[in-house]
Amino acid sequence: MNLLASLRSSGNALAAFQDALGTVQNNISNSSTPGYAKQRVNLEAQPFDVAGGLAGGVAARGLDNSRNEFADEEVRRQVNTLGRFEAQSEAASGIEKLFDVSGTTGLPAALNQLFSSFSAWSVNPRSTSARQAVLDSAGQFADQVRGLAGSLKRVSQNLDRQIASTTEQINSLATRVQHYNVERRKLTQPDPGLDAQVHSALEQLAQLADYTAVKQNDGTITVLAGGGSPLVIGENQYFISADVSSGGTPGNALAPPSARILDWQGREITEQITGGRLGGLLDVRNRVLASITGDAQQCGTLNRLAQGLADTVNQIFQSGTVSPDAGAASGAALFVYDASDPTAAAGNLRVNPNLTTAQLAPVDSAGNANGNAILLASLSNANTAAGKIDGLGPVAFLSQIAAFAGRESAAAADGEQSQQQVAAQARTLRDQVSGVSLDEQAISLIQFQRSYQATARVLTVLSDLTQTTIDLIK
Amino acid sequence: MLLPLKGTTDKYLADLSRVQATMDVAQRQVSSGLRVQRASDDPAAVNEILQLQADIAANRQTQANFDQITTEIGSADGGLQSVIQLMDRAVALATQAGGPAATAQQRTAMAEEVSGLQQQIVGISQFTVNGRYIFSGDQDSKPAYVLDAAQPNGVRQMAAAASTRVIRDINGTSISVAKTATEIFDARNPDGAPAAGNVFAALGNLLTALKSNNDAGVQSSVTALKSAGDHVNLQLEFYGETSTRVIQAQNLAKKFLVDQKTDLSNTRDADITAAAIQLSQARMQQEASLTSQAKISKLSLFDYLA
């Protein structure tokens, strides 16, 4: 083996260590970069045969990527579930707040006040002031029902905006993946920076919606939403969109539309989106909220309460008379609502605008002077047979709606809290495998620095020896 | 959107968030005294809470109704007691006017007094409470009787409706709360003729007998007056019994109210002691967590490489 071969070998070693140091530097620089997985230079010993003239040494042979796709996939799965719970919790909490359970305000208080006014009226059925109190209480009750329906409508509109915004975010992230695919096809080797960017985008996408990401042989990533609708295939992106302008209306043409997600061809894929923020928002919008406010398939529990109570009260009034006097007129309906749309009963419930105090009918069909007033007051009692809605009294039915909203909110909040732990655990496990540890990088830095210094020293010695040899020739 | 950079930091923040949520719940309970402020605090308890609130509101209104009815019954009771005294006076006058000793002049003077008694009794039959004629039955917007000298019994009936109005106690039992002036003062047989115990007829007959100086008529009216007094006494018993029933119903409603409030408190109110302890524990947990996090070295090996 000659000196020149050793010199060349040492030079190669210096280059390899420079690559290693550069990799350490890159790891340190990206230690806080989302999606980045630590890299390591693959150092390879060179053939060494003194007799054969092979000087040995070391060479850098590409980078080892510490990314563990299974750990990444697990993080995305947990983040997806967390995104769903977070969205559900936030949205369901907004609905739940509209149902006051303190009994001092809101619909429950107005309902109690209405029943109390009936009860007070029963003591003095002819009293104009007692009758006026009934009209006033009925008006306040109708105001509260309409107010609640209006608030729920605003929640629905807000959810629609969030769904549209989330859909835009999904498209934006899909664009990033598509750009990655374009860049990836230009490269022969994977680029750690590009790899970090796309994995960061995929993790953010997981928080928004459930999807399947498949790595193709050419290094590009195919992303399929939910049940298989394409988002990104190769260099092509397929945009999804949110639609709240129309809905299926088999049961009620006037019903408010559900929120729908459409694929790039305009086909509905709403049912395929069950996870992530979008899945959570859709669930609250199309299931939780719709069960209260109604949609094409159901009239909604709030509307049923408004309609059920109004019908019961009206039927009682109309079955009686305005006084026990002979020939007294029959009672008139207390409430009016738009019966043409079962999903709008709560939204337009009002006290009959043509009704006067004189037209209220406290006398029942048997002629009892306060029979109707007593029956109306008794509707607040859970054991009263009259006025049942699905077998429940008005108070119990309202309680059921409030409890439903509360249950959904509580379940989502509990899920969010526990899922935060699970997602954090998954991230911790991933970081242990592919995260950048500064201590580890410091050790590597020292190690490669020492190797570089030692090799440089060897190079100096070899240089001296070579110089000595040259001097001999002189 | 920024993703957490480190799983361990993420986990630490999730733990802190959980502790903070526990503190928030405990804090809300301590400051409000309520365990259930929102439906999500305990969805299973919502139905019971709202139904109890409705029951309490209904109970309070029932008690207010009873207070109003009690005033009515008290007025009716007081009025009938006065009628009994007036009838006693009528019996005394009739007794005094009966027999040969009484002169026509004396009977005329007594007739004046009996006429006054009649006016007072008709006035009592026109008692009102809160604008309602309490003896007019279901036609309580007008008096049941007015004086009318042209009538044989000296009064004219203005309202003949029965009293169908009842009040419900907390259990839903109906209590009939009033008698009509017809039942009290103008009892009649099925054929429409005045029955024994008819106050207006007895007074009317006495008045007629006194004015016409009819000794036999005066003497015979004594029995009718006594019978009428007994009848009014009987009606008074109704108000006494009703008053008792109303008082019992009020007491029952008050007892129910206590039970309902207790049930509501048990369901809705917070265990302040437990909440305070929970708050204290969570705060300690939070402080320990923050302190331990602060003590974890933020240095890496690079800090030691000079």
Interface residues (C-beta under 8 A of the other chain):
Chain A: S32 P34 A92 S93 E96 K97 F99 V101 S102 G103 P108 L111 N112 Q113 F115 S116 S119 A120 S122 V123 N124 P125 R126 S127 Q169 S200 E203 Q204 Q207 S323 P324 D325 G367 N368 A369 N370 G371 I374 A377 S378 S380 N381 A382 N383 V395 A396 L398 S399 Q400 A402 A403 F404 A405 G406 R407 S409 A410 A413 Q417 Q420 Q421 A423 A424 Q425 A426 R427 T428 L429 R430 D431 Q432 G435 L438 D439 A442 I443 I446
Chain B: M1 L2 L3 P4 L5 K6 G7 T8 D10 K11 L13 A14 D15 S17 R18 A21 L34 V36 Q37 R38 A39 S40 D41 D42 P43 A44 V46 N47 I49 L50 Q51 Q53 A54 D55 A57 A58 R60 Q61 T62 A64 N65 Q68 I69 N130 G131 R132 D138 Q139 D140 S141 A161 S163 T164 R165 V166 I167 R168 G172 S300 L301 F302 L305
